[in-house]
Amino acid sequence: MKICLIGKNLSNLLLAKVLANKNLNIDIIYNYEDKKRYISRTIGISKSNYNFLLKNDKSMKIHSWPIEKIKIFNDKKNLKESFEFNNKKKEIFFLIKYDEIYQHLNKSIKYNKNIKFTKLNNKKNENYFINNDKYNLIINSDVNSQVSKKFFQKKVEKNYYSIAYASIINHKKIKNNVAIQIFTKFGPLAFLPLSNTKTSIVFSVINKTKKNSKQIINLIKKFNLNYKIIKFEEFEKFNLKFSMLRNYYFKNILCFGDLLHKIHPLAGQGFNMTIRDTEILSNLIEEKIKLGLDLDNSILEDFEKKNKHLNYLFGYGVDLIYEFFKTDNKFNNIFSSSLFNLFKKQKFINKYATYFADKGI
């Protein structure tokens, strides 16, 4: 049985790793390999998703950094702590540099006998691969592919009119296992530890503020609570949009990764959704194999039925959190102050919020 993956991106590298472990034959076809390495971006991975990654690749552990707490602050309260998420001194999620996990997965599957890479050119296009019967399933996670443009254009979209600025700060050594989220009038700012001397920064700035790089750095320094900063590494920036695909599959072609769903980075849940999708798809394929059945589009139908409503609820849940704090900031945080006071009195809310971030809905 053979599976074709369209796109050489992080989602497909992970999926190829997981499926090749089942001794399935995987062809990865791609028009280009993104040369931009996203050296300043990081990925937050929940505890349950992290365990799934380790199950498929134990060496992933050397690239990760554990986070024990998440502290929430608001700049209109003079940076006084509003709330804290924790799990009794156990790790609640892990941080990995995007470039490190990409290079690690790429290297780990490069010489796998079950995986073949094909770079497309004018002589070999996507139609050559998808318009024949040699693949049981085709999984597409390339937004710019011919398949995406032809079959998967219907989606729910929202423009946040914001730009995310990502960088890594080098700082003096401290015990660094607490992530910080600050809701500012310019947009949410996150400090995400990578080691005792490095911390990732993600600052989602509303476009109307129109800040240049120097002003962004000055704002980060202003809101910095813990670190004696030595230097900032390269800044990357990208526009923020919300996107949910309406139809997950067409015939034997399934959409995947960012093509399927894209959400605000506020809660650090974007790639977590893809990991959950990977596990669900992997389990559906495993069930077919155990029953001795062929892999066909019934798997894709089951995947959509099982996942679509959950992804919608989770994605809109994150969007609701963003809109709540955006509105709350305009009213001097009167809503969030009352809400967090309630949270502090009700321990089950902390427990449920941690569960929501870990396992989704």
N, C-alpha and C positions, 0 to 999 in steps of 0.2 A: 504494500500500500504506500502511495506517495502523496505528499502534501507540498504545495507550492506557497511560498511566502513572498509577497510583493513588497519590496522596500528593505533597505539595509539600515535599520534604525534600532533603537534600544528595545522597543516592544518586540520586534521580530527576532532579535538576537536572543532575548530571554525565552520566547516561545520556541525557537529552534532548539535551544538547550534542553528544555523540558520534554519536547516531543521526541528528540533524538534519543533521550534516555529510555524511551519506550521501544527503541529499535525501529522507528519509522524512518523512511527515507524522506529527507527534506531538501527541496531546492529553494534557495533564496535568490530571487532575481531583482535587479535594481537598475535604474537609469543612471544614478550617480551616487557616490558616497559623500555625505556632507563633510566637507573639509574643516568646517568650523567645529572646534572640539568642546565648546561650552565649558571652558576651564573654570569659570566662576560660578557655575550653577551646581546646586546640590539637590539631593533627593531625600525626602523624609520617608522612612519605611516603618509601618506599624509593626508591633511585636508579632502578631499572627502571620503577617506577610513575610516578615523576616525569617520566621521559622520555615515557611514554605520555600524561600530562597535557599536556605541552608540544607534543606532536604534534597534539593536538586544540585547544590554546589556548595559543599562545606567550606571551600576556600574563600567564599564571599565574606567570611567573617573578618579577614585581615584588612578589609577596606572600610569597615563600618565603625561608627562611634556611638556609644549608648547615651541616651537621654533619659534622665530619671524624673524630671519635673518640667512643666510648662508654666511659666508665670505670665499673667496678663496685667498690663499697665495702661494707663491713659494719661496723655500729656496735659489734659485740662485739670487733672487732680494732682498736679505737680509731681507726676511720675510716681504716685503712690500705688502700691500693688493692689489690684482689684480682686484677683482670684488666682488660685493655683490648682493645676491638675497634677495629680501624682498617683502612684500605685504602690504605696507602702515600700518605698525604696527599691522597687523593681524597675527595670527599664520599661518605658512606655513606648518608645520608638527609637529608631536608629537613623543616623545620617551618613550618607555616602556621596562623594563627589560624582557628579554626572559623568565626567570624563573617565574617571577611574572604573566605574562599573561598566561603561561602554567598552573600554579597552580590554578589561578583564574578560567579559563575555565573548568579545570578538576573538581574542586569543585562545580562549578555552574551546571554542567550537571550530576554529580555523582548520584543524587537521582531523576533525571527526569524520570517520568513514561514512556516516549516515547523512552528512550535510554537504551540499554542493552549492557554490556561489557562482552566479552568472551575471556579468555586467552587460547590460543591453546596449545595442548600438542601432544604427539605421537598418542593418541587415536582420537583426533579431529584435523584434519589438514584443510588447506584452501580448498582442493578439496571437503571436506564434505559440505562446505558452498556454494561454487560457482557452483557445479554440481547438482543443483536441481532448482526447479521452485519457491521457496518461496520468492525470491527477485526480485523486478521490476528492480532495478539498483544495480550495485556493483561499488563502487568507491575506487580505490586503490592508496594510497600515500606512501606505504612502498617500498622503493627501493630494499630491500632484500627479499621481499615476493616471493613465488613460482610463483604467477601470473606475477610479473614483469619479472622474469627470463625466463618464458615460452613464453609470448606474446609481451613483450615490450622491446626489446633489440636494436632496430634500433633508433639511435639518432645521432645528430651532437654534437661533443665534442671538447673541446679545453683545454689544460693544460696551466695555466698561469705561472707555475713554480715559484709560490710565496706562502708564508705562511702568513696568517693573525694572528696577535697577538692581543688578546682582553683582556682588563682589565678595572677596574674602579679605578679612583683616588679619594681619599678623600682630600679635600682642605679647606682652610679658606673660610668663607661665602662671596659670592659676588652675584650680580644680574647676573643670569646665563641663558639667553635665546637666546644666539647666538652660532650656530654651526660653527665650523672652519674646513676647509679642506686645508691641506698643501701638495703640490706636491713636494716631495723630490727626490733626486737622488736614494734613496733606495726603494722608492715606496710611494703611497699616505697614509697620516696620518690624521685621523679624530678625533676631540674633540667634543663629543656629550653630551650636558648637560642632567643630570637626576634630578637635584635639585640644590639649591643654594650652596650645599656643596659636591655634587658628580657629576663626569663627566666620561662618558664612553670613552674609547680609542680603536680605531681600526687602527692598523698599518699593511698595506699589504706590506710585505718586499719581494723583488725579491730574489730568492734562492741563486743566485750567490754571494750575499753579505755575507752570512753565519755569521749572528750575533747571539751571545748567549743572554740569558735573561738579563744579566747585561748590555750588550751593547745596547740592545733594550730600557731599562729603561733610560740609559744615553742619547740616541737619543731623546726620548720623552721629557726629561727635557730640552734638547737643543732647541727643537722646541716649547716648551711651551711658550705661549704669555701672558696668563691671570691669571694663577693659582699659589697660594702658596701651593704647594703639601705637605700634611701631610704624606700620605702613599699610596702605590699601593696595591690593592686587588689581589686575585689570577689571574694569567695569564692563558689563554687558547689559544691554537693555532690550526689551521686547514688549510689544503691545499686548494688552490683556483682553481676551474675549471669552465668552461662554458659548459652547456649541454642543448640541446633542443630536445625533443622527436619528432620523425617523425610522428608517428601515435598516436592519442589521445585515441582511443577506439578500443575494439574488442568485437563484439557481444553486450552484455549489461554491459561490464566492461569499466569504464572510468579511465584514469590515472589522478593524481592530485598532487598539491603541488610541492615539490622539484623534484619529479620524472618527472614532466611535463617540468619544466624549472629551471635552476640554473644559476645565473649570478654573475658577480664580485660585491663585496659589496661596491665598490667605491661610487655609488649614493644612497646606502641604499634602493634599490628598490625591493629586492628579495621577501620579504613577502607581499609587496604592490601588486605585480603581483598576488599572491595567493588570496589576499582579493578581487581584481577585478574579478578574476575567480569565486570566491565564489558568488559574487553578480550576475554575469551573469548567472551562473548555477541556482541560487535561483530563478531568474526571469523567466527562461525557465520552471522550474518546476511549478512555480506559474501559468503561463499561461495555462499549461496542466490541472492543478487542477480546475481553473476557468471555463474551457471549459468542465469539467467533463470527461476528457480523461484519459486513463491509462498512467502511466509512463513507457515508453519503450525506446529502443535505438535510436529512432528518436530525443530524447532530446540530446543524446551524439553526434549525427551527426550535429545537429544545433549548439551545443557548439563548436565543432571543426571548423565549417565553420565561426562562428562569431568571434572566438578567436585566432585561430592558426596564421594567418598572422600578427595580431596585436602583439602577444607575440614575434614572430620572429623579427619584426621590432623594438620593444622596447628593446628586449634583445641584438640585434646587435647594436642598438643605444648606449646602455651603454658600450658595448665592444669597439665601435669606439671611445668613449670619453676616455676610458682607454688607448687605443693604441695611440691616438693623444698626450696625455700628456706624455706618456712614450717616444715617439719619440721626442717630443718638448724639453724634458729635456736634450736630447743629444746635442741639438743645442742651448743651453743657452737661451731657451724660446723665441726665436725670433718670433715664430708663435703665441704663446698664448698672448704675449704682444700686438701684433697688433690686434689680435682678441678681446681681452678684451677692448682695447681702442675703437674699433668699437661698442662693446656691450654697453659701457657707453654712447655713443652718441645716440644709438637707444633704446628707452625705451620699444618698443614693443618686443624686443628680450628678455629682462628680464621677461616681462609678459608671453611670449610663453614658455620660459624655466621653469618658475614656473608652468605653466599649464601642461607641459610635465611631470614634476615630480609628480604633483598632480593626474592627471587623466590618464596618459599614452598617447598612440597615439590615 
